[in-house]
Amino acid sequence: MMKKCTTHLLRDLRSLMRQLPNNGGSINAYIIPSDDSHQSEYISPTDERRSFISGFTGSAGTAIVTDKEALLWTDGRYHQQAEQQLDENWTLMKDGLPTTPTMSSWLVNHLSAGERVGVDGNLLSFQTWNPLNTALSSNDIQLSSINDNLIDLIWKDQPARKFNPIINLDLEITGKKIADALELIRMQMREKHSEVFVVTALDEVAWLMNLRGSDIEYNPVFYSYVLLTPNEVYLFVEKNSLPTGFEEHFRKNNVSVIIEDYENVEKVLKELINKSTGKVWISPSSSYALSALVPERKLHQEISPVCVMKSIKNATEAKGMVDCHVRDGVALCKYFAWLEGALNRGEKVDEMSGATKLQEFRSKLPKFVGLSFPTINGSGPNGAIIHYNPAPETNLPITLNDMYLCDSGAQFLDGTTDVTRTWHFGQPSPYQIDCFTRVLKGQISMGTAVFPIKVKGMFLDILARKSLWDVGLDYQHGTGHGIGHFLNVHEGPMGIGMYRPAVEDPGLQENMFVSNEPGYYEKGQFGIRIEDIVQIVPAKVQNDFNGRGALTFKTVTMCPIQTKLINKSLLNEKERTHLNNYHATVRDTLKPLLEQDGDSFTLKWLEKETEAI
């Protein structure tokens, strides 16, 4: 990956930090976070400030710049990528390792009493601001929200923000009326003595309003806010982006909506705060700047009820998720069958051309809208870069001699997909087979788990890692994330992982959809990941957890797992039976669709790849 020279950018930023007009004096450190103000993993080009100043393009990471140092904190998914993208001006802080200090402890140890740390409060969530402010203030260091974003002031050719057309979603897709969702929220507002409820996460607004957009690539969302009172609904949006007939859309949803300009949210929120006698409910994941508008005596901070409601799919949403994964499975099988055939014929396929071919197969599917994230197409050593994106300067051929990892997904009108498969189309080494088998054992252990209702996913994570841990191997990412319904491919508040904070996690519940994706990565050699999307469904067990209720996972991803990479002697009978049953389901589900397409080539490949072991 190309390194961006950041010397002159850091010089300009440090100059501003020393001057800082109209913001209370100079600052000694400036924080450049990933923009989490709207809770979207992908952001618009105009918001890629951390990437601009550092050259690091990963979706997670926070930079700190002082007069003498520039540091970047990012988690294990991006350690290799950051090493390749940061130039000599930057120090990589490998978040998650026991030897890496937290940002707050580093600042405390490197700044002196009376010094000042600045950040754009619009880009930092309150739940991040609060503990950081506590740690700094206890050491007499001031954390300040800076009015002018300093990166914007030095970014001469910063792209303009785009507001793209918004679309209405019919009830046949959403399965719920806006009015019904609003009533459930207002019930909770009454219980919390709240008279104003603030919705800032873009996917929450889209879900609540039965609307979708494309302001952020891969995420069908649009720049917006919602303010809700006992009698009114305010939607803050670029008015020219609203679809034709949006008034009729809201009428069908039994709701009257006051449309306001996107930039007016602070003005109207202040007016509602002044008029209200009750609390103002705003999620701690909302921006510090917006939360700070609410007087402490009126502030109610708790996870947004929309976040939880959205994560539990209704019957229509659940059916759409299952259906789109079946269609997606057809495209995946067509691609992997084509790829194996092309390589065996000696044709040249590389990471970029392969990703393009996969998108071509997907684009022909009914209800296809676009990709849900950039395809992670990693051949050989690139597969070991957990969130690798092919680029001209890193593009490797896909060959018969290397492991090949493909993590991809799509947005459909009725759901969102995300699937990873790892292949070797030649002869894998015994070590690669052993690693793959241990990843598979963990994936099966997770996929067959039975657990009590509302258990937090962090308690299941060890199931996916045990076989790897048995031989001293591990992976530096979570095991599972939620996934939206024609929404963000990564969706909270639930998740499965060792490092996941449990504060806002409501626990796993029926009709949540999450990923099951253990992996293993050998730096400079190969990467392995097996990822399915699973639906949480009721389980029948003898004791039912003393009446609490039991749940398990049902795999909805429809794509074979390469049996050539399996050391069958490491699988027990339960694991072999599970894999054989899964492959039989994949074959029986996809076979009629391939026959309908007249695709005998892919069907023959599918039957080969789903043979029982």
Secondary structure as GFF3:
##gff-version 3
##sequence-region A 1 613
A	DSSP	alpha_helix	7	19	.	.	.	ID=ss1
A	DSSP	beta_strand	29	32	.	.	.	ID=ss2
A	DSSP	three_ten_helix	45	47	.	.	.	ID=ss3
A	DSSP	alpha_helix	49	54	.	.	.	ID=ss4
A	DSSP	beta_strand	62	66	.	.	.	ID=ss5
A	DSSP	beta_strand	70	74	.	.	.	ID=ss6
A	DSSP	three_ten_helix	76	78	.	.	.	ID=ss7
A	DSSP	alpha_helix	79	85	.	.	.	ID=ss8
A	DSSP	beta_strand	91	94	.	.	.	ID=ss9
A	DSSP	alpha_helix	103	110	.	.	.	ID=ss10
A	DSSP	beta_strand	116	119	.	.	.	ID=ss11
A	DSSP	alpha_helix	126	137	.	.	.	ID=ss12
A	DSSP	beta_strand	142	145	.	.	.	ID=ss13
A	DSSP	alpha_helix	150	154	.	.	.	ID=ss14
A	DSSP	beta_strand	167	168	.	.	.	ID=ss15
A	DSSP	alpha_helix	171	174	.	.	.	ID=ss16
A	DSSP	alpha_helix	178	191	.	.	.	ID=ss17
A	DSSP	beta_strand	194	199	.	.	.	ID=ss18
A	DSSP	alpha_helix	202	209	.	.	.	ID=ss19
A	DSSP	beta_strand	211	212	.	.	.	ID=ss20
A	DSSP	beta_strand	224	228	.	.	.	ID=ss21
A	DSSP	beta_strand	233	237	.	.	.	ID=ss22
A	DSSP	three_ten_helix	239	241	.	.	.	ID=ss23
A	DSSP	alpha_helix	246	252	.	.	.	ID=ss24
A	DSSP	beta_strand	258	261	.	.	.	ID=ss25
A	DSSP	three_ten_helix	262	264	.	.	.	ID=ss26
A	DSSP	alpha_helix	265	275	.	.	.	ID=ss27
A	DSSP	beta_strand	279	282	.	.	.	ID=ss28
A	DSSP	alpha_helix	288	291	.	.	.	ID=ss29
A	DSSP	three_ten_helix	296	298	.	.	.	ID=ss30
A	DSSP	beta_strand	299	300	.	.	.	ID=ss31
A	DSSP	alpha_helix	305	311	.	.	.	ID=ss32
A	DSSP	alpha_helix	315	344	.	.	.	ID=ss33
A	DSSP	alpha_helix	351	363	.	.	.	ID=ss34
A	DSSP	beta_strand	368	371	.	.	.	ID=ss35
A	DSSP	beta_strand	376	379	.	.	.	ID=ss36
A	DSSP	three_ten_helix	380	384	.	.	.	ID=ss37
A	DSSP	beta_strand	404	408	.	.	.	ID=ss38
A	DSSP	beta_strand	410	412	.	.	.	ID=ss39
A	DSSP	beta_strand	415	416	.	.	.	ID=ss40
A	DSSP	beta_strand	419	423	.	.	.	ID=ss41
A	DSSP	alpha_helix	430	447	.	.	.	ID=ss42
A	DSSP	beta_strand	450	452	.	.	.	ID=ss43
A	DSSP	three_ten_helix	457	459	.	.	.	ID=ss44
A	DSSP	alpha_helix	461	469	.	.	.	ID=ss45
A	DSSP	beta_strand	480	482	.	.	.	ID=ss46
A	DSSP	beta_strand	491	496	.	.	.	ID=ss47
A	DSSP	beta_strand	513	516	.	.	.	ID=ss48
A	DSSP	beta_strand	519	522	.	.	.	ID=ss49
A	DSSP	beta_strand	526	529	.	.	.	ID=ss50
A	DSSP	beta_strand	532	538	.	.	.	ID=ss51
A	DSSP	three_ten_helix	544	547	.	.	.	ID=ss52
A	DSSP	beta_strand	550	555	.	.	.	ID=ss53
A	DSSP	three_ten_helix	563	565	.	.	.	ID=ss54
A	DSSP	three_ten_helix	568	570	.	.	.	ID=ss55
A	DSSP	alpha_helix	573	597	.	.	.	ID=ss56
A	DSSP	alpha_helix	600	609	.	.	.	ID=ss57
###
